[in-house]
Amino acid sequence: MKPSIGRRLLLVGTLLVAVFAGLAGWSLDSAFRRASEAALAERLQAAVYTLLATAREDEQGRLRMPDDLPDPQFNRPDAGRYARILGLQDGYRWHSRSLLGRELPASPALATGRTRLYRSDGLMLLDQAIAWDDLQGRPLPYLITVASDTRALQAQQQQFRATLWGWLGLLSLLLLGLQLAALRWGLSPLYRIAEAIKRVEQGDARALPRQVPVELEPLTRNLDALLRQAQARQERVRNSLADLAHSLKTPLTL
């Protein structure tokens, strides 16, 4: 296969479009994944605040939770939102109704006031350690754990990923089409020069066109110079042949 400027430019453009689409897709997908996970983490933190706002005290001032919570997802079994509170000193143990029939993973010790976000068994969990003062003013440590099923999050991420790559694929095809059109338009002066040279060879023209792009002016000047030299040689040959024919027709005189 002969070397082709058009194929080279098309190959380079295709590689650039593929690299751009790949990097753009990876960047946007990563950004959306981080943003969606951060939004879920914020909802879990808001759920912790809701639990604390709903908490009550018993006769000794210890933290106790009501049976029903404002968020209905905590009240329906296996609703996708779960909560658990462990009293690390008074032995209190509470879990939301949504946890009926299942258990949250054990949580390692956590310093008071600290939070921990992690994943386990298809759940995103948030642990927060708090201190609740009883009636004597003694701080009682509790560990609050809220969790959310990540299936909805993963489905959302997969839907975004499919939509993203679909649009990037269409955009890449559009860019390749525009690149091909731009390539044909950019190489059209070379095609016109080739046609002009062919007309000169056939005798339909004596010179190349003057209206060419700046980048091709040196090429056309050199080609014109070569054509003029060739035409001058042909003219000299014709003149020499004409002189020879005239000499042969004229009788010699002694």
HELIX and SHEET records of a PDB file:
HELIX    1   1 ILE A    5  THR A   54  1                                  50    
HELIX    2   2 PRO A   72  PHE A   74  5                                   3    
HELIX    3   3 ARG A   97  LEU A   99  5                                   3    
HELIX    4   4 ARG A  151  GLU A  201  1                                  51    
HELIX    5   5 VAL A  214  LEU A  216  5                                   3    
HELIX    6   6 GLU A  217  LYS A  249  1                                  33    
SHEET    1   A 2 ARG A  56  GLU A  57  0                                        
SHEET    2   A 2 LEU A  63  ARG A  64 -1                                        
SHEET    1   B 5 ARG A  93  HIS A  95  0                                        
SHEET    2   B 5 ARG A  81  GLY A  87 -1                                        
SHEET    3   B 5 PRO A 139  ASP A 149 -1                                        
SHEET    4   B 5 LEU A 123  ASP A 133 -1                                        
SHEET    5   B 5 THR A 115  SER A 120 -1                                        
END                                                                             
